[in-house]
Amino acid sequence: MSNANANDSESTPLLRGTKQVSNTEVIVATVVGNDDVLTLPASNHKSPSVGPLEISPSRRRLILTGIWMGTFLSSLNSTLVATLVSSISSEYKAANQASWLGTGYLLATCTFTPLYGRLCDMMGRRRANQTAVLFAGLGTLSCGLSTNMPMLIAARFLSGVGGGGCYITCSVITSDMYSLRHRSLTQGIASVFNAAGQGFGGPIGGYISDRFGWRWAFLLQMPLYVISFLLTEYNLNYVTPGKSKNTKETLKRIDYGGSISLLLSVRMPCKQKYNEELPWNTPCVLVTLIMSIVMFITFLVVELCIARQPILAPSLLKQRVPVSVGISNLLMAASSLCCLYFFPMFFETVMLTSASVAGLHLFPKSIAMTSGALFAGVVMSKTGSYNMLSIIGGLGPILSTFLLAGMNEHSSSAVQWLSIVPLGLGNAIVSQTTLIALLAHVDQAQIAVATGFGQLWKCIGQVVGVAIPSAIFQYLLTRELTARITGPDSEEIIARIRHSSRLVQSLPPDLQRPARDSYSVALGRVFWYVALSTVMSFVIRLMIPGRSLDDSILHKKKEHAHASVDDNHETNGRTDIERPNNDITHTNSNNSSTA
C-alpha cells in the first residue's frame, strides 16, 4: 500500500483501468472477457426499471392473475347473454331486437380490439390493459342498471369496447414475459380462463337468471373488475420501448379514421334490422349492404395510404401466414359463436326446457374448451411444433356441426349432450395453434400488432356469426310459421312467437306443435351454414406451413437484439450498445432485452 497514490480516496476504483461509475449512472451489464462496464444514465438516482424478463416470479404471478381475470370476464360477457336473451326480451317485450345484445358487444369488440395492439406500444402495457378493464367494467355495470332495451344494447357496446382489449393486452403481456416455446404453455393456461369464460357464460347466466334475475349476472362481476385493475396497477410496471411521452402524443397517434370506417362497415349490414320483417331484396337492405362494402373499402384505403399507425398493419396482408390465420379465425369464430347462441335456443323452443337446463347443455363444451386449450399448450411446449396438432384439432368442429345439423327432438340424450364437445375441444386447440403459428412467422417488433391483427379477423367472424345467421334464422322461422299457422289471427300469433321464444312453452297444443317444428327446421338450416364454415376454415389452415418453435426463438432473439440496439440508440441520454444481446451477461441470463 506504500506505492499507492497519495491523492487516492474512498471513491477511487480499486482496480486500475476500470471505469468509475458516477452517481448519475447505473450498471446495466458486464461484457464477458472484458473489464469495461456498460452504463446508462439513471434518472433522479432511482433504481433502473426492470424489463419483462427480469421481474420476480411472485410479481409475474400477480400480473398474470390480474390480466387473466380480465380475460375471463371479457370471455364471460361475450357469451353470457346466450341464456339471458329469453328473460331480457320477455321483460322488455323486444325479442326481435335480442340479437343486438350479442351483436352490439361484438361490433365494439371487432372495432376496437385491433386498436389495443397499437395502444400497447403507445400507452404502455399497463395503461392499455387498464383502459380496457375500465371500459369493460363500466359497460357491465351499466348493463345491470339498464331500464330499457336501447340502454342495455348501448351498455353492451361500451362493455365490448374494453372486452376485446382485455384479451389483446393479456396476450401481448404474456409474449413480453416468456419465450415463444414457453409462451405456448403459458398461453394455454391463459386460454383456459378464456375458454372457461366462454364456456361457463351460458350456464352461469342461465343459473343466475333463474335464481336472482338476469341483472345480477352483470352486477356480480364488478368486484372482479376492481381486483383485476388493482393487481395491474401495483405490479405491471416493466419497461417497453415506443411509449409516448404524454397523452397528447398518444391521442395524435391513434388511428381514428380506421376505427370509424371499420365500425361503419360492420355496423351497416345490421342497420335496417333486416332480421325482422325486411326481405333480402328490399331496397333499403341492398343499399346498406352496398354502403357496408364502400365503408370497408374506405377502411382499407385509410389503413394502406393515410393512417400514421394503422391498426390493420398492411405489411401483414402481404404475408401468407397472417392472412391464412386471419381468414381461419374469421370462419372459426363465426361458426363457434353461432352454435353458442342457437344451441341453447334449440332446447328452450324445441325440447321446452328452462333457461338453466338449456345453459347446462353448454357445460360439456366448457370442459372441452378448457381441456383443449391446456392440452394444446402442453403439447406445443413439449414438441416445439403446432402443425399436426392444428390439423387433428380442426376435425372436431366439423364433426360437431354435422351432428348439430341433424339433431331433432327425437335425438338420443348422448347426441343432445355431447354433440357440441368436439366443437369446443377442436376450437380451443386450433385457437392456440394458429396464434402460435402467427407469432412464429412475424418479427418480435410486430408481436403486439400481429396479435391485434389475428383478433380483428376473429371479431369480424363473431359479428358475422351472430348477425348473418340471425337474419337467416328469422327469415326461415317466419316462412315456416306462416306455412304452418293460418287463420284470422295468424299474423299476430306469428309475431308474438317470433318476438318471444319463451312463449312457445305456454302455447296451446294446436299452436305449440307447429311452433316447435318451425323452430326445429330453422335451427337445423342455420347449423348447416355453420358446418360449411367449419369445413372452409379447415381447408384454409392447410396452407399454414409448420415451423419449429425453437428455430423461431433463435430468429426472434436475433431480431429482438437488433430492435433493442435501435431503441437504446434513439432514446435520449442513453449510451449506445453496439454488441448483440447474446454477448452480454445480464442479471437474468434468460433475458435478451427489454420488450
MOTANOR-V6839 format. One record per backbone hydrogen bond with DSSP energy under -1.0 kcal/mol. CO is the residue of the C=O (numbers start at 1). NH is the residue of the N-H. Records with the same first field share a line. If there is no record, write none. Layout:
CO = NH, NH
This chain:
1 = 4
5 = 8
9 = 12
15 = 18
22 = 25
24 = 42
26 = 40
29 = 38
30 = 585
31 = 34
38 = 28, 29
40 = 26
43 = 46
50 = 239
51 = 54
56 = 60
57 = 61
58 = 62
59 = 63
60 = 64
61 = 65
62 = 66
63 = 67
64 = 68
65 = 69
66 = 70
67 = 71
68 = 72
69 = 73
70 = 74
71 = 75
72 = 76
73 = 77
74 = 78
76 = 80
79 = 82
81 = 85
84 = 88
85 = 89
86 = 90
87 = 91
88 = 92
89 = 94
94 = 97
95 = 98
97 = 100
98 = 101
99 = 103
100 = 104
102 = 106
103 = 107
104 = 108
105 = 109
106 = 110
107 = 111
108 = 112
109 = 113
113 = 116
115 = 119
116 = 120
118 = 122
119 = 123
122 = 244
124 = 128
125 = 129
126 = 130
127 = 131
128 = 132
129 = 133
130 = 134
131 = 135
132 = 136
133 = 137
134 = 138
135 = 139
136 = 140
137 = 141
138 = 142
139 = 143
140 = 144
141 = 145
148 = 152
149 = 153
150 = 154
151 = 155
152 = 156
153 = 157
154 = 158
155 = 159
156 = 160
157 = 161
159 = 163
160 = 164
162 = 166
163 = 167
164 = 168
165 = 169
166 = 170
167 = 171
168 = 172
169 = 173
170 = 174
171 = 175
172 = 176
173 = 177
174 = 178
179 = 183
180 = 184
182 = 186
183 = 187
184 = 188
185 = 189
186 = 190
187 = 191
188 = 192
189 = 193
190 = 194
191 = 195
192 = 196
193 = 197
194 = 198
195 = 199
196 = 200
197 = 201
200 = 204
201 = 205
202 = 206
203 = 207
204 = 208
205 = 209
206 = 210
207 = 211
208 = 212, 213
214 = 217
215 = 218, 219
216 = 220
218 = 221
219 = 222
221 = 225
222 = 226
223 = 227
224 = 228
225 = 229
226 = 230
227 = 231
228 = 232
229 = 233
230 = 234
232 = 236
235 = 237
246 = 250
247 = 251
248 = 252
249 = 253
254 = 256
255 = 259
256 = 260
257 = 261
258 = 262
259 = 263
260 = 264
261 = 265
262 = 266
263 = 267
264 = 268
267 = 270
268 = 271
270 = 273
273 = 276
279 = 282
282 = 286
283 = 287
284 = 288
285 = 289
286 = 290
287 = 291
288 = 292
289 = 293
290 = 294
291 = 295
292 = 296
293 = 297
294 = 298
295 = 299
296 = 300
297 = 301
298 = 302
299 = 303
300 = 304
301 = 305
302 = 306, 307
313 = 316
316 = 319
319 = 323
320 = 324
321 = 325
322 = 326
323 = 327
324 = 328
325 = 329
326 = 330
327 = 331
328 = 332
329 = 333
330 = 334
331 = 335
332 = 336
333 = 337
334 = 338
335 = 339
336 = 340
337 = 341
338 = 342
339 = 343
342 = 346
344 = 348
345 = 349
346 = 350, 351
347 = 353
354 = 358
355 = 359
356 = 360
359 = 362
360 = 363
362 = 366
363 = 367
364 = 368
365 = 369
366 = 370
367 = 371
368 = 372
369 = 373
370 = 374
371 = 375
372 = 376
373 = 377
374 = 378
375 = 379
376 = 380
377 = 381
378 = 382
379 = 383
380 = 384
384 = 549
386 = 390
387 = 391
388 = 392
389 = 393
390 = 394
392 = 395
393 = 396
395 = 399
396 = 400
397 = 401
398 = 402
399 = 403
400 = 404
401 = 405
402 = 406
404 = 407
408 = 411
412 = 416
413 = 417
414 = 418
415 = 419
418 = 421
420 = 424
421 = 425
422 = 426
423 = 427
424 = 428
425 = 429
426 = 430
427 = 431
428 = 432
429 = 433
430 = 434
431 = 435
432 = 436
433 = 437
434 = 438
435 = 439
436 = 440
443 = 446
444 = 447
446 = 450
447 = 451
448 = 452
449 = 453
450 = 454
451 = 455
452 = 456
453 = 457
454 = 458
455 = 459
456 = 460
457 = 461
458 = 462
459 = 463
460 = 464
461 = 465
463 = 467
464 = 468
466 = 470
467 = 471
468 = 472
469 = 473
470 = 474
471 = 475
472 = 476
473 = 477
474 = 478
475 = 479
476 = 480
477 = 481
478 = 482
479 = 483
480 = 484
481 = 485
487 = 490
489 = 493
490 = 494
491 = 495
492 = 496
493 = 497
494 = 498
495 = 499
496 = 500
499 = 95
500 = 503
501 = 504
508 = 511, 512
509 = 513
511 = 515
512 = 516
513 = 517
514 = 518
515 = 519
516 = 520
517 = 521
518 = 522
519 = 523
520 = 524
521 = 525
522 = 526
523 = 527
524 = 528
525 = 529
526 = 530
527 = 531
528 = 532
529 = 533
530 = 534
531 = 535
532 = 536
533 = 537
534 = 538
535 = 539
536 = 540
537 = 541
540 = 543
541 = 544
548 = 552
549 = 553
550 = 554
551 = 555
552 = 556
553 = 557
554 = 558
555 = 559
556 = 560
557 = 561
558 = 562
559 = 563
560 = 564
561 = 565
562 = 566
563 = 567
564 = 568
565 = 569
566 = 570
567 = 571
571 = 574
580 = 583
581 = 584
585 = 30
588 = 591
